[in-house]
Amino acid sequence: MERESMEFDVVIVGAGPAGLASACRLMQISQDTGQELTVCVVEKGSEVGAHILSGAVFEPKVLDELFDDWREKSAPLLTAVTHDEIHMLSSATDARAMPNALIPKTMHNEGNYIISVGNLCRWLAERAEELGVEVFPGFPASELLFNEDGSVKGIQIGDMGVGEDGQPKDGYEPGMELHAKYTVFGEGCRGHLGKQLIERYHLDNGKTAQHYGLGFKEIWTVPSEQHELGKVVHTGGWPLTEGASGGGFMYHMEDNQVAVGLIIDLNYKNPHLSPFDEFQRYKTHPVIAKTLTGGERIAYGARAITKGGLNSLPKLTFPGGMIIGCDAGTLNFAKIKGTHTAMKSGMLAAETLAQAMMAGVEPGKDLDCLQDRFDESWLKEELYCSRNFGPAMHKFGTYLGGAFNFIDQNWFNGKLPITLRDEKPDYAQMAEASAYSKIDYPKPDGKLSFDKLSSVYLSNTFHEEDQLCHLRLKDARIPIEVNLVKYDEPAQRYCPAGVYEIIEEAGEKKFVINGQNCIHCKTCDIKDPSQNITWVTPEGGGGPNYPNM
């Protein structure tokens, strides 16, 4: 099929913090040097920010570098952190507040802000457009395009109007091709094109297996007497007592709102564990419930998090392009922050691209000089100092791992002369169902805890019903013949949106995919123990529409 095409100097995939920071920096350099550049950003969400979900406490130093007048430009950094609390939850009712002297210093938040990363991206998109960037929301990058020499040529936008049977419907529109001298991939965690690029160009050779978490978030409006503007709460321990690890958070934002969430490491072993239900019971703990009781839940979402850090960071360049932000895995897990690091990675990529194009480097080359720029940046220093944080928690557990991290961060500034590694992929950690008892989760009370379908409703998720399913099975027999037999088909539980279920028809078990519920968290692509599920982009604009996440 002949497709229409457009030519750019740089195409950026993903209007997240990394992609937009990269676009803005490219155009700033273009204006400063008088070199004209054409840059476009494509975004699969219906609008910029629609698919963005993060806690989030934001470290503004990267914004000082990108726009030193961000305060005058009304950047949406509205709530400065006033104080931190960390609680270890030992049971469903008991907790112990941790003294500041025993907390790794990376978890202190003086000078930081509680923000909506979605709103930050909307603001960055406005700045990018002012600088001359073309931003195209609702256009998912569905396929990679290659030159004859094997370098990346650009991307193809997904077709619109393809039915569930794979045939064109009335109003079918073929996606156009976007060609570029260089293509930058900032799709976020487990980007489906980034995943292909890492495999094709062996970008993870010599690296530790990547690791992930699943992050839940709700926004609540709470009674004013229970609200403390700028307060940041982190928790460890309960309810993650079934061989799982992670931690919770509650951030007091403006307008009597709080963001509450739970991050569960996806290396958990028990196939009966339901991350969604763990989050629901987390909110019933007195430390959390005292703030939420009497409040109203107004938003819900979930998203996987790339958390392997420096040990798992792939090579960032390949012929014709770069991979940045959470698509690569630049989150600093020791700080539980990834927005500022993602933005910095995008800015380093932009500076490398601009330098190469000004020097007349032939398009399609592997600009591996980005590695030198990365190595000389504060981003490398930050990720190096946090390299042991996640592996310590995985190897030693919450308490011993916490003690190791306190010593590493507070006594040695993250520079202990050892590097811990966790080489086993998360999906391979899952044990067989027979090794664990089923977990009897309490029924939702409709006040603090809720069911999946009412939660998905609050995510404003929409997919056209009659479209090709974007959740692909490599082998349709595996869910029933392998996963159900060995693991009680954990997709029924690890999915935070009720996409997967087992039903019985005419006496036979059947695996059902409710793709219209998908909130694009990517957990199935990561955690399926048979690695049988591949997430690809649905039609443009599909998925959640987060307003303030």
C-alpha positions, 0 to 999 in steps of 0.5 A, spaced: 500 500 500 502 506 498 502 511 504 502 518 504 509 521 508 511 527 511 519 529 512 522 532 518 529 533 521 527 529 528 520 525 529 519 524 537 514 518 539 511 520 545 509 527 548 511 525 555 516 529 560 522 526 556 519 527 549 517 534 550 523 536 554 527 533 548 523 537 543 523 544 547 531 543 547 532 542 540 528 548 538 531 552 543 538 550 540 535 551 533 533 558 535 540 560 539 544 558 533 540 560 527 539 553 524 532 551 522 529 544 524 523 541 523 521 537 529 514 533 530 512 530 536 506 524 536 502 522 542 497 516 542 493 519 547 487 523 545 490 529 548 497 531 551 497 528 558 491 523 557 495 517 558 500 520 563 500 518 570 505 519 576 505 520 583 508 525 583 513 529 587 517 533 582 524 535 583 525 542 579 532 543 578 531 540 570 526 545 569 531 551 571 535 548 566 530 548 561 526 554 562 529 558 567 523 563 567 518 557 568 515 561 574 513 567 570 510 562 565 506 559 570 508 552 570 503 548 574 508 547 580 503 549 585 504 546 591 511 546 595 512 540 599 512 542 607 514 536 610 515 528 609 513 522 613 515 515 613 511 510 616 512 502 616 506 499 617 506 492 620 499 490 620 492 492 618 492 496 624 499 498 627 504 502 624 511 506 626 513 513 624 520 513 622 525 518 625 528 522 619 535 520 622 533 513 619 531 515 613 535 515 606 536 522 605 534 521 597 527 520 600 527 527 603 523 532 599 525 539 601 525 544 595 520 539 591 513 540 589 507 536 589 504 536 581 500 533 576 505 530 571 499 530 566 498 538 567 506 539 566 506 535 560 500 540 557 504 546 559 511 543 556 507 542 550 504 549 549 512 551 550 514 546 545 508 549 540 511 556 541 518 554 539 515 551 533 514 544 534 508 540 531 505 536 536 500 531 534 495 528 539 491 522 537 496 519 532 499 512 535 506 510 532 504 503 530 510 500 526 518 502 525 520 504 518 527 502 516 532 504 511 536 499 506 542 499 511 538 497 517 537 504 520 531 507 523 527 511 517 521 513 522 515 511 524 508 509 521 502 512 524 496 506 526 491 505 521 484 508 523 477 504 522 480 497 522 474 492 524 475 487 529 476 482 524 482 486 521 478 488 515 477 496 513 470 499 515 467 505 512 471 511 514 477 507 514 484 511 513 491 508 512 496 511 517 501 516 514 509 515 514 513 520 518 520 520 516 526 523 519 533 524 519 533 521 527 527 518 531 527 519 538 523 514 542 520 516 549 514 512 549 514 511 557 515 504 560 515 498 556 514 502 550 512 497 544 517 500 539 522 501 544 521 494 546 523 492 539 528 496 538 532 494 544 531 487 541 533 488 534 539 492 536 541 488 542 541 494 546 541 491 553 547 486 551 551 486 558 545 489 562 541 486 568 534 484 566 530 490 566 525 490 573 518 493 573 513 496 578 505 497 578 503 503 580 496 505 582 493 512 584 487 515 586 485 522 587 481 524 593 477 530 595 477 530 603 474 534 608 479 540 609 480 539 617 483 532 614 488 536 609 495 538 610 497 542 604 504 540 602 505 534 606 508 528 603 507 521 606 510 514 604 509 507 607 512 500 607 510 494 609 503 492 610 499 490 606 505 487 601 506 481 606 505 475 601 512 475 598 511 482 595 515 488 596 513 495 594 510 501 598 505 506 598 504 514 598 499 520 600 501 527 597 496 533 599 495 537 593 491 544 592 484 544 593 483 539 599 485 534 594 490 528 596 493 523 591 494 516 594 497 510 591 501 503 592 507 501 588 508 493 587 514 490 585 512 486 579 517 480 581 512 478 586 512 470 586 505 468 589 500 468 582 494 469 587 496 476 589 491 481 586 495 488 586 488 492 585 486 488 591 492 490 595 491 497 593 484 497 596 485 494 602 492 499 603 487 505 603 483 502 610 490 502 614 488 507 619 495 511 617 491 512 610 484 512 612 484 517 617 485 522 611 480 519 606 474 517 611 469 522 609 472 524 602 470 522 595 474 519 590 474 522 583 480 519 579 483 512 578 489 509 574 494 505 574 501 504 570 507 500 570 514 503 572 521 501 569 525 501 575 531 497 574 536 503 574 543 504 571 544 496 572 538 495 567 539 501 562 540 499 555 544 503 550 541 509 548 542 510 541 542 506 535 542 507 527 537 513 526 535 514 533 535 514 540 531 511 546 529 516 552 526 517 559 522 511 562 522 507 555 529 506 556 529 506 564 531 512 567 527 513 573 531 514 580 528 509 584 532 511 590 528 518 590 522 514 587 522 520 582 522 519 574 520 525 571 526 530 572 531 524 570 526 523 564 526 530 562 534 530 563 535 524 558 531 528 553 535 534 553 541 530 553 539 527 546 536 533 543 543 537 545 547 531 541 542 531 535 543 538 534 550 538 535 550 532 530 546 536 525 550 542 525 556 538 524 553 535 518 553 528 520 550 523 515 543 522 517 542 514 520 548 514 523 549 511 531 550 517 535 553 513 540 557 520 543 550 521 547 554 516 552 559 521 553 554 526 554 550 522 559 557 520 563 558 527 564 551 529 566 548 529 573 543 524 570 549 519 570 551 521 577 544 520 580 543 513 577 550 511 579 548 513 586 542 509 586 544 503 583 543 498 589 537 501 591 532 496 588 536 490 588 537 491 595 530 491 597 529 485 592 535 481 595 534 482 602 527 484 603 524 491 606 527 491 613 534 489 611 534 492 604 532 498 608 538 498 612 543 497 607 540 503 603 540 507 609 548 505 610 549 506 602 545 513 601 547 516 608 554 514 610 557 513 603 553 517 598 551 511 594 558 510 592 559 503 596 564 499 593 560 494 591 554 493 586 548 489 587 544 486 581 538 482 580 539 478 574 532 474 574 526 477 570 520 479 573 516 474 569 520 468 571 519 470 579 512 467 579 511 460 582 506 455 581 499 456 584 500 450 588 505 453 592 501 458 595 494 458 598 489 463 595 488 470 598 481 471 601 480 479 599 475 483 603 469 485 599 469 493 597 466 497 602 464 503 597 467 508 601 474 506 602 475 500 597 472 499 590 471 494 585 475 494 578 469 496 573 467 502 577 475 504 578 476 503 570 470 508 569 473 513 573 479 513 568 475 515 563 477 509 558 474 509 551 476 504 545 472 503 539 468 497 540 469 494 533 477 495 532 482 490 532 484 487 539 491 491 541 492 485 546 496 480 542 497 472 544 503 469 541 499 462 542 492 462 544 492 455 547 497 458 552 492 461 557 488 455 558 493 449 557 499 452 561 497 458 565 491 456 568 494 449 569 500 452 572 499 459 575 491 459 575 491 464 570 494 470 573 492 475 568 485 475 571 488 478 577 495 482 575 491 486 570 488 493 574 482 494 569 479 487 569 481 486 561 482 478 562 477 473 565 476 466 565 469 464 563 466 457 562 462 455 555 459 449 554 463 446 559 469 448 557 474 454 560 475 460 555 480 466 556 476 472 554 480 479 553 476 485 554 480 490 550 475 496 551 477 496 559 485 497 557 488 503 561 495 501 557 498 500 564 503 494 560 503 489 566 500 484 562 506 485 557 511 484 563 508 479 568 505 474 564 509 468 566 509 465 559 511 471 555 505 470 551 501 477 551 504 483 547 501 490 548 501 494 541 498 501 540 490 501 539 487 506 534 489 513 536 485 516 542 484 510 545 485 508 552 484 512 559 483 520 559 486 522 565 484 529 567 489 531 573 494 525 574 
